[in-house]
Amino acid sequence: FLLINEYFWNEESGYYFDYKFNDLHLSESYTLAGLYPMFFKIADSAKAEKVVQVLKDKFLMDGGLVTTIDHTGEQWDYPNGWAPLQWIGYKALKNYGYNELAEDIARRWLDLNIKVFIETGKMMEKYDVVNITRIGGGGEYELQDGFGWTNGVFLRLWSELH
């Protein structure tokens, strides 16, 4: 646990980043992977507080959490959100007592899933969490209908909130 806090934490940014072992430095890309130390309860409360501020400032969108803030057109990047990472965010925040924010994110995600399902009759693999009038897109293949993880995360979040 100490190594994660030593190698992946950037005090100046107040966030966890990927570590590039081949170059021996931290990545500069903000991604939701920075929530994993909170998900696994290895961040201290001071670091968690800083991560939460970054989460609110950079990742929180109308439809939930955007996966990265990088605008590349690739499927894992802005403006897309993915179910597993909504769950990681939700649980990471709950682990540190940020219940109101966790539940707000869950509701945003659930509302978007329901909206798209009503419009299309389908659950999707990813969603545009920035412009909730569109469904997700980008990447090397067409948007896929339904995914086990989308269905599973939807059901789990629904059961947690209702």
N, CA, C and O of each residue as an XYZ file, in Angstrom:
648
protein
N       0.818     -1.192      0.000
C       0.000      0.000      0.000
C       0.861      1.254      0.000
O       0.526      2.255     -0.634
N       1.957      1.185      0.710
C       2.842      2.345      0.765
C       3.394      2.686     -0.611
O       3.563      3.859     -0.945
N       3.677      1.654     -1.415
C       4.223      1.898     -2.747
C       3.217      2.611     -3.646
O       3.601      3.462     -4.448
N       1.950      2.276     -3.522
C       0.927      2.971     -4.327
C       0.907      4.439     -3.964
O       0.877      5.300     -4.843
N       0.923      4.728     -2.685
C       0.920      6.134     -2.265
C       2.231      6.843     -2.603
O       2.252      8.058     -2.801
N       3.304      6.093     -2.665
C       4.599      6.687     -3.012
C       4.732      6.945     -4.514
O       5.185      8.014     -4.924
N       4.338      5.970     -5.329
C       4.583      6.061     -6.761
C       3.440      6.653     -7.580
O       3.683      7.207     -8.652
N       2.231      6.552     -7.112
C       1.087      6.956     -7.929
C       0.453      8.274     -7.488
O      -0.377      8.825     -8.211
N       0.819      8.779     -6.341
C       0.239     10.010     -5.819
C       1.029     11.230     -6.288
O       2.260     11.235     -6.267
N       0.297     12.267     -6.714
C       0.905     13.550     -7.075
C       0.324     14.598     -6.132
O      -0.836     14.989     -6.265
N       1.115     15.037     -5.204
C       0.653     15.980     -4.189
C       0.219     17.309     -4.799
O      -0.776     17.899     -4.378
N       0.962     17.767     -5.779
C       0.637     19.048     -6.414
C      -0.746     19.007     -7.077
O      -1.506     19.971     -6.984
N      -1.070     17.900     -7.739
C      -2.363     17.751     -8.406
C      -3.446     17.238     -7.462
O      -4.638     17.390     -7.732
N      -3.031     16.636     -6.366
C      -3.987     16.071     -5.425
C      -4.740     14.893     -5.996
O      -5.946     14.754     -5.789
N      -4.017     14.030     -6.728
C      -4.677     12.924     -7.423
C      -3.674     11.797     -7.660
O      -2.461     12.007     -7.677
N      -4.220     10.602     -7.840
C      -3.419      9.433     -8.207
C      -3.370      9.315     -9.732
O      -4.384      9.474    -10.411
N      -2.192      9.038    -10.249
C      -1.983      8.877    -11.685
C      -1.301      7.546    -11.970
O      -0.688      6.947    -11.086
N      -1.416      7.093    -13.209
C      -0.666      5.918    -13.629
C       0.826      6.249    -13.579
O       1.229      7.386    -13.821
N       1.628      5.251    -13.266
C       3.077      5.414    -13.236
C       3.672      4.738    -14.459
O       3.403      3.565    -14.719
N       4.472      5.470    -15.203
C       5.115      4.931    -16.401
C       6.480      4.365    -16.009
O       7.468      5.090    -15.891
N       6.499      3.052    -15.813
C       7.723      2.418    -15.344
C       8.862      2.503    -16.362
O      10.034      2.549    -15.988
N       8.511      2.523    -17.647
C       9.581      2.618    -18.643
C      10.255      3.987    -18.639
O      11.438      4.097    -18.962
N       9.512      5.031    -18.274
C      10.074      6.391    -18.217
C      10.322      6.865    -16.789
O      10.909      7.924    -16.571
N       9.872      6.075    -15.826
C      10.040      6.369    -14.404
C       9.432      7.707    -13.986
O      10.051      8.493    -13.269
N       8.201      7.945    -14.455
C       7.485      9.137    -14.006
C       5.972      8.925    -14.100
O       5.497      7.991    -14.746
N       5.243      9.802    -13.451
C       3.789      9.721    -13.475
C       3.233     10.192    -14.805
O       3.767     11.104    -15.437
N       2.163      9.557    -15.211
C       1.400     10.030    -16.361
C       0.800     11.384    -16.004
O       0.646     11.708    -14.827
N       0.468     12.159    -17.003
C      -0.200     13.437    -16.770
C      -1.680     13.356    -17.091
O      -2.384     14.363    -17.010
N      -2.165     12.172    -17.455
C      -3.562     11.997    -17.841
C      -4.437     11.710    -16.625
O      -4.197     10.770    -15.868
N      -5.447     12.538    -16.465
C      -6.436     12.315    -15.411
C      -7.401     11.230    -15.881
O      -8.059     11.386    -16.910
N      -7.488     10.132    -15.131
C      -8.418      9.056    -15.437
C      -9.089      8.610    -14.140
O      -8.607      8.902    -13.045
N     -10.203      7.902    -14.278
C     -10.876      7.396    -13.087
C     -10.081      6.296    -12.397
O     -10.453      5.870    -11.304
N      -9.002      5.829    -13.005
C      -8.121      4.881    -12.310
C      -7.597      5.493    -11.017
O      -7.203      4.773    -10.099
N      -7.593      6.808    -10.946
C      -7.170      7.496     -9.729
C      -8.068      7.237     -8.530
O      -7.727      7.617     -7.409
N      -9.209      6.598     -8.748
C     -10.116      6.267     -7.642
C      -9.831      4.906     -7.013
O     -10.339      4.606     -5.932
N      -9.035      4.093     -7.670
C      -8.792      2.748     -7.140
C      -8.202      2.734     -5.736
O      -8.599      1.883     -4.941
N      -7.280      3.623     -5.382
C      -6.797      3.604     -3.996
C      -7.910      3.836     -2.968
O      -7.845      3.295     -1.865
N      -8.917      4.623     -3.308
C     -10.056      4.797     -2.403
C     -10.966      3.574     -2.450
O     -11.522      3.175     -1.426
N     -11.121      2.986     -3.615
C     -11.948      1.780     -3.745
C     -11.404      0.666     -2.855
O     -12.166     -0.053     -2.208
N     -10.081      0.533     -2.828
C      -9.441     -0.505     -2.019
C      -9.051     -0.033     -0.616
O      -8.386     -0.757      0.125
N      -9.466      1.182     -0.258
C      -9.277      1.749      1.086
C      -7.808      1.871      1.483
O      -7.438      1.565      2.616
N      -6.987      2.314      0.558
C      -5.563      2.487      0.889
C      -5.115      3.939      0.830
O      -3.943      4.232      1.069
N      -6.026      4.853      0.515
C      -5.716      6.284      0.566
C      -6.006      6.774      1.970
O      -6.963      6.317      2.596
N      -5.206      7.690      2.474
C      -5.555      8.274      3.774
C      -6.631      9.336      3.554
O      -6.918      9.706      2.415
N      -7.218      9.819      4.625
C      -8.352     10.741      4.504
C      -7.961     12.067      3.853
O      -8.780     12.672      3.161
N      -6.741     12.524      4.057
C      -6.309     13.782      3.433
C      -6.204     13.630      1.917
O      -6.618     14.514      1.167
N      -5.648     12.506      1.473
C      -5.569     12.251      0.036
C      -6.970     12.072     -0.547
O      -7.271     12.589     -1.623
N      -7.812     11.348      0.157
C      -9.178     11.125     -0.317
C      -9.912     12.451     -0.512
O     -10.627     12.629     -1.499
N      -9.740     13.355      0.404
C     -10.397     14.662      0.288
C      -9.945     15.395     -0.975
O     -10.757     16.018     -1.659
N      -8.671     15.319     -1.276
C      -8.150     15.964     -2.488
C      -8.668     15.276     -3.746
O      -9.031     15.941     -4.716
N      -8.703     13.950     -3.729
C      -9.221     13.195     -4.875
C     -10.683     13.568     -5.126
O     -11.091     13.745     -6.274
N     -11.460     13.685     -4.071
C     -12.870     14.038     -4.209
C     -13.015     15.416     -4.858
O     -13.900     15.612     -5.690
N     -12.181     16.346     -4.498
C     -12.259     17.679     -5.112
C     -11.948     17.610     -6.603
O     -12.622     18.255     -7.406
N     -10.937     16.836     -6.978
C     -10.616     16.651     -8.397
C     -11.781     15.973     -9.108
O     -12.144     16.352    -10.221
N     -12.355     14.984     -8.467
C     -13.490     14.271     -9.047
C     -14.632     15.248     -9.360
O     -15.206     15.216    -10.448
N     -14.947     16.102     -8.406
C     -16.025     17.081     -8.606
C     -15.664     18.107     -9.683
O     -16.514     18.494    -10.485
N     -14.425     18.537     -9.697
C     -13.999     19.585    -10.638
C     -13.815     19.091    -12.070
O     -14.086     19.831    -13.015
N     -13.361     17.855    -12.243
C     -12.964     17.385    -13.573
C     -13.809     16.252    -14.153
O     -13.930     16.154    -15.374
N     -14.388     15.407    -13.327
C     -15.023     14.184    -13.819
C     -16.542     14.152    -13.722
O     -17.186     13.433    -14.486
N     -17.120     14.899    -12.819
C     -18.560     14.832    -12.578
C     -19.316     15.565    -13.681
O     -19.148     16.768    -13.885
N     -20.154     14.805    -14.388
C     -20.937     15.339    -15.503
C     -22.419     15.052    -15.273
O     -22.787     14.376    -14.313
N     -23.252     15.565    -16.151
C     -24.701     15.402    -15.993
C     -25.128     13.941    -15.919
O     -26.084     13.616    -15.215
N     -24.435     13.054    -16.636
C     -24.823     11.648    -16.676
C     -23.991     10.737    -15.802
O     -24.148      9.518    -15.873
N     -23.121     11.276    -14.988
C     -22.253     10.461    -14.127
C     -20.807     10.906    -14.249
O     -20.521     12.092    -14.412
N     -19.910      9.952    -14.170
C     -18.479     10.245    -14.220
C     -17.916      9.963    -15.610
O     -18.116      8.882    -16.163
N     -17.217     10.937    -16.162
C     -16.522     10.738    -17.422
C     -15.235      9.967    -17.119
O     -14.594     10.206    -16.096
N     -14.863      9.050    -18.001
C     -13.751      8.147    -17.739
C     -12.401      8.856    -17.681
O     -11.589      8.586    -16.796
N     -12.165      9.762    -18.626
C     -10.959     10.591    -18.625
C     -11.364     11.998    -19.032
O     -12.488     12.233    -19.474
N     -10.446     12.914    -18.878
C     -10.722     14.266    -19.372
C     -10.048     14.502    -20.725
O     -10.066     15.616    -21.250
N      -9.456     13.449    -21.280
C      -8.799     13.528    -22.586
C      -9.833     13.433    -23.706
O     -10.647     12.509    -23.717
N      -9.810     14.365    -24.635
C     -10.730     14.404    -25.781
C     -10.041     13.778    -26.997
O      -9.570     14.498    -27.878
N      -9.979     12.454    -27.051
C      -9.236     11.789    -28.125
C     -10.131     11.189    -29.207
O      -9.644     10.859    -30.288
N     -11.431     11.039    -28.937
C     -12.310     10.342    -29.857
C     -12.308      8.840    -29.642
O     -13.064      8.121    -30.296
N     -11.478      8.359    -28.743
C     -11.435      6.931    -28.431
C     -12.530      6.585    -27.435
O     -13.023      7.451    -26.712
N     -12.897      5.341    -27.405
C     -14.061      4.919    -26.636
C     -13.921      5.082    -25.129
O     -14.921      5.297    -24.446
N     -12.718      4.985    -24.597
C     -12.561      5.084    -23.146
C     -12.399      6.520    -22.676
O     -12.321      6.766    -21.473
N     -12.348      7.454    -23.581
C     -12.082      8.836    -23.205
C     -13.337      9.701    -23.233
O     -14.419      9.261    -23.622
N     -13.149     10.948    -22.807
C     -14.194     11.965    -22.792
C     -14.919     11.963    -24.133
O     -14.252     11.975    -25.168
N     -16.215     11.949    -24.166
C     -17.225     12.203    -23.136
C     -17.883     10.941    -22.586
O     -18.963     11.015    -21.999
N     -17.253      9.797    -22.766
C     -17.907      8.539    -22.407
C     -17.757      8.178    -20.930
O     -16.764      8.497    -20.278
N     -18.782      7.504    -20.442
C     -18.777      6.905    -19.121
C     -19.094      5.426    -19.267
O     -19.866      5.032    -20.141
N     -18.503      4.619    -18.420
C     -18.664      3.162    -18.468
C     -19.153      2.680    -17.108
O     -18.736      3.190    -16.068
N     -20.035      1.698    -17.133
C     -20.656      1.198    -15.909
C     -19.660      0.765    -14.828
O     -19.818      1.168    -13.676
N     -18.639     -0.043    -15.152
C     -17.752     -0.487    -14.072
C     -17.094      0.668    -13.329
O     -16.880      0.594    -12.119
N     -16.776      1.728    -14.051
C     -16.112      2.858    -13.410
C     -17.083      3.717    -12.608
O     -16.666      4.409    -11.679
N     -18.365      3.686    -12.946
C     -19.363      4.352    -12.105
C     -19.426      3.624    -10.760
O     -19.517      4.249     -9.704
N     -19.377      2.289    -10.821
C     -19.401      1.493     -9.598
C     -18.154      1.756     -8.754
O     -18.249      1.930     -7.540
N     -16.999      1.784     -9.392
C     -15.746      2.065     -8.673
C     -15.853      3.421     -7.977
O     -15.498      3.550     -6.806
N     -16.341      4.426     -8.696
C     -16.493      5.758     -8.104
C     -17.462      5.754     -6.939
O     -17.186      6.331     -5.887
N     -18.587      5.110     -7.128
C     -19.608      5.043     -6.085
C     -19.036      4.405     -4.814
O     -19.134      4.974     -3.727
N     -18.440      3.223     -4.963
C     -17.905      2.514     -3.798
C     -16.721      3.244     -3.170
O     -16.587      3.265     -1.946
N     -15.869      3.836     -3.988
C     -14.724      4.586     -3.453
C     -15.212      5.717     -2.552
O     -14.678      5.924     -1.462
N     -16.207      6.431     -3.003
C     -16.747      7.540     -2.213
C     -17.448      7.040     -0.952
O     -17.298      7.633      0.116
N     -18.201      5.969     -1.067
C     -18.876      5.399      0.103
C     -17.858      4.942      1.147
O     -18.080      5.097      2.348
N     -16.749      4.384      0.688
C     -15.709      3.907      1.608
C     -15.174      5.010      2.513
O     -14.711      4.733      3.619
N     -15.235      6.261      2.053
C     -14.676      7.378      2.813
C     -15.756      8.318      3.340
O     -15.459      9.428      3.782
N     -17.002      7.871      3.290
C     -18.083      8.654      3.874
C     -18.633      9.775      3.016
O     -19.381     10.617      3.512
N     -18.278      9.804      1.744
C     -18.819     10.825      0.830
C     -20.122     10.290      0.223
O     -20.257     10.159     -0.994
N     -21.060      9.990      1.097
C     -22.291      9.323      0.703
C     -23.163     10.163     -0.221
O     -23.723      9.643     -1.186
N     -23.280     11.434      0.061
C     -24.136     12.293     -0.756
C     -23.625     12.367     -2.188
O     -24.409     12.257     -3.131
N     -22.328     12.551     -2.358
C     -21.743     12.607     -3.697
C     -21.856     11.253     -4.392
O     -22.174     11.191     -5.580
N     -21.600     10.178     -3.666
C     -21.717      8.827     -4.246
C     -23.127      8.597     -4.773
O     -23.308      8.101     -5.885
N     -24.107      8.952     -3.984
C     -25.497      8.737     -4.387
C     -25.910      9.666     -5.524
O     -26.720      9.289     -6.370
N     -25.361     10.873     -5.548
C     -25.623     11.790     -6.665
C     -25.095     11.208     -7.972
O     -25.785     11.240     -8.991
N     -23.889     10.683     -7.945
C     -23.302     10.054     -9.135
C     -24.149      8.865     -9.568
O     -24.442      8.711    -10.754
N     -24.543      8.028     -8.621
C     -25.368      6.858     -8.936
C     -26.683      7.282     -9.583
O     -27.111      6.680    -10.568
N     -27.321      8.304     -9.043
C     -28.599      8.760     -9.607
C     -28.425      9.320    -11.018
O     -29.238      9.057    -11.904
N     -27.366     10.086    -11.213
C     -27.104     10.627    -12.559
C     -26.952      9.478    -13.563
O     -27.520      9.520    -14.655
N     -26.183      8.457    -13.185
C     -25.944      7.307    -14.057
C     -27.228      6.532    -14.305
O     -27.540      6.198    -15.448
N     -27.969      6.245    -13.253
C     -29.225      5.523    -13.396
C     -30.212      6.282    -14.274
O     -30.864      5.699    -15.140
N     -30.315      7.578    -14.044
C     -31.233      8.399    -14.855
C     -30.860      8.350    -16.332
O     -31.737      8.262    -17.192
N     -29.559      8.406    -16.629
C     -29.113      8.342    -18.018
C     -29.411      6.973    -18.620
O     -29.888      6.884    -19.751
N     -29.137      5.918    -17.881
C     -29.438      4.560    -18.363
C     -30.925      4.414    -18.670
O     -31.297      3.874    -19.712
N     -31.763      4.888    -17.776
C     -33.212      4.801    -17.968
C     -33.650      5.620    -19.175
O     -34.454      5.154    -19.982
N     -33.132      6.826    -19.302
C     -33.479      7.695    -20.424
C     -33.151      7.025    -21.759
O     -33.985      6.991    -22.664
N     -31.939      6.496    -21.875
C     -31.523      5.850    -23.120
C     -32.349      4.586    -23.366
O     -32.710      4.291    -24.505
N     -32.646      3.847    -22.307
C     -33.461      2.637    -22.480
C     -34.861      2.988    -22.984
O     -35.389      2.312    -23.867
N     -35.453      4.027    -22.437
C     -36.788      4.448    -22.887
C     -36.748      4.869    -24.358
O     -37.677      4.583    -25.113
N     -35.676      5.547    -24.761
C     -35.557      6.026    -26.141
C     -35.215      4.921    -27.130
O     -35.659      4.967    -28.277
N     -34.431      3.924    -26.707
C     -33.915      2.918    -27.645
C     -34.404      1.504    -27.373
O     -34.343      0.650    -28.259
N     -34.887      1.242    -26.167
C     -35.251     -0.119    -25.779
C     -34.049     -0.975    -25.454
O     -34.162     -2.199    -25.391
N     -32.880     -0.345    -25.242
C     -31.634     -1.087    -25.032
C     -30.812     -0.467    -23.915
O     -30.880      0.733    -23.650
N     -30.037     -1.323    -23.273
C     -28.950     -0.864    -22.409
C     -27.709     -0.831    -23.299
O     -27.577     -1.649    -24.210
N     -26.816      0.094    -23.044
C     -25.635      0.276    -23.889
C     -24.365     -0.101    -23.130
O     -24.364     -0.213    -21.904
N     -23.290     -0.293    -23.884
C     -22.014     -0.606    -23.247
C     -21.379      0.626    -22.631
O     -20.667      0.523    -21.632
N     -21.627      1.785    -23.211
C     -21.080      3.052    -22.711
C     -22.085      4.145    -23.026
O     -22.970      3.979    -23.866
N     -21.931      5.260    -22.337
C     -22.861      6.382    -22.477
C     -22.088      7.683    -22.562
O     -21.018      7.827    -21.970
N     -22.646      8.634    -23.311
C     -22.106      9.990    -23.307
C     -22.634     10.652    -22.044
O     -23.813     11.000    -21.975
N     -21.782     10.828    -21.051
C     -22.214     11.404    -19.777
C     -22.135     12.925    -19.772
O     -22.592     13.568    -18.827
N     -21.559     13.503    -20.820
C     -21.435     14.954    -20.909
C     -22.665     15.556    -21.577
O     -23.301     16.457    -21.031
N     -22.993     15.051    -22.763
C     -24.180     15.500    -23.488
C     -25.195     14.364    -23.421
O     -25.167     13.441    -24.236
N     -26.078     14.442    -22.452
C     -26.984     13.315    -22.202
C     -28.097     13.204    -23.230
O     -28.975     12.351    -23.104
N     -28.068     14.064    -24.254
C     -29.024     13.908    -25.354
C     -28.495     12.934    -26.403
O     -29.221     12.557    -27.324
N     -27.222     12.522    -26.267
C     -26.619     11.569    -27.205
C     -26.262     10.291    -26.465
O     -26.093     10.292    -25.246
N     -26.150      9.198    -27.216
C     -25.625      7.976    -26.610
C     -24.117      7.970    -26.811
O     -23.594      8.804    -27.551
N     -23.417      7.059    -26.175
C     -21.959      7.013    -26.269
C     -21.481      6.674    -27.664
O     -22.253      6.215    -28.505
N     -20.218      6.901    -27.900
C     -19.640      6.600    -29.202
C     -18.130      6.701    -29.163
O     -17.519      6.783    -28.097
N     -17.544      6.694    -30.343
C     -16.092      6.788    -30.455
C     -15.436      5.426    -30.342
O     -16.048      4.454    -29.900
N     -14.200      5.377    -30.743
C     -13.448      4.135    -30.641
C     -13.371      3.389    -31.951
O     -13.707      3.914    -33.012
N     -12.923      2.156    -31.854
C     -12.614      1.380    -33.050
C     -13.764      0.516    -33.545
O     -13.610     -0.182    -34.547
N     -14.904      0.539    -32.878
C     -16.052     -0.241    -33.344
C     -17.341      0.480    -32.974
O     -17.349      1.393    -32.148
N     -18.425      0.052    -33.602
C     -19.732      0.646    -33.342
C     -20.175      0.393    -31.902
O     -19.775     -0.588    -31.275
N     -20.991      1.283    -31.405
C     -21.545      1.146    -30.066
C     -22.281     -0.189    -29.931
O     -23.089     -0.546    -30.789
N     -22.006     -0.905    -28.877
C     -22.602     -2.211    -28.640
C     -23.854     -2.083    -27.769
O     -23.894     -1.293    -26.827
N     -24.865     -2.870    -28.102
C     -26.088     -2.910    -27.307
C     -25.874     -3.791    -26.099
O     -25.330     -4.892    -26.193
N     -26.307     -3.292    -24.977
C     -26.333     -4.089    -23.762
C     -25.006     -4.708    -23.391
O     -24.237     -5.104    -24.266
N     -24.740     -4.791    -22.162
C     -23.527     -5.427    -21.677
C     -23.821     -5.939    -20.290
O     -24.555     -5.301    -19.535
N     -23.269     -7.064    -19.945
C     -23.484     -7.592    -18.609
C     -23.116     -6.596    -17.532
O     -23.816     -6.471    -16.527
N     -22.013     -5.882    -17.740
C     -21.601     -4.958    -16.692
C     -22.544     -3.777    -16.583
O     -22.760     -3.267    -15.483
N     -23.108     -3.329    -17.687
C     -24.077     -2.232    -17.615
C     -25.306     -2.693    -16.840
O     -25.783     -1.999    -15.943
N     -25.805     -3.857    -17.192
C     -26.982     -4.384    -16.511
C     -26.696     -4.627    -15.036
O     -27.503     -4.271    -14.177
N     -25.564     -5.226    -14.747
C     -25.205     -5.542    -13.368
C     -25.031     -4.304    -12.511
O     -25.544     -4.243    -11.393
N     -24.308     -3.312    -13.026
C     -24.095     -2.077    -12.259
C     -25.418     -1.343    -12.077
O     -25.694     -0.821    -10.997
N     -26.235     -1.300    -13.124
C     -27.545     -0.660    -12.993
C     -28.332     -1.313    -11.851
O     -28.834     -0.622    -10.964
N     -28.435     -2.630    -11.878
C     -29.223     -3.333    -10.859
C     -28.662     -3.135     -9.455
O     -29.418     -2.964     -8.499
N     -27.345     -3.159     -9.331
C     -26.738     -2.988     -8.007
C     -26.941     -1.579     -7.481
O     -27.302     -1.400     -6.318
N     -26.713     -0.565     -8.330
C     -26.936      0.813     -7.890
C     -28.411      1.043     -7.560
O     -28.739      1.691     -6.566
N     -29.281      0.514     -8.391
C     -30.721      0.647     -8.136
C     -31.078      0.054     -6.768
O     -31.820      0.657     -5.993
N     -30.541     -1.130     -6.488
C     -30.857     -1.775     -5.216
C     -30.239     -1.024     -4.030
O     -30.804     -1.032     -2.936
N     -29.099     -0.384     -4.235
C     -28.464      0.394     -3.162
C     -29.270      1.647     -2.834
O     -29.306      2.081     -1.683
N     -29.918      2.228     -3.847
C     -30.626      3.502     -3.648
C     -32.111      3.343     -3.378
O     -32.773      4.300     -2.975
N     -32.644      2.148     -3.595
C     -34.090      1.980     -3.419
C     -34.414      0.903     -2.399
O     -35.586      0.637     -2.134
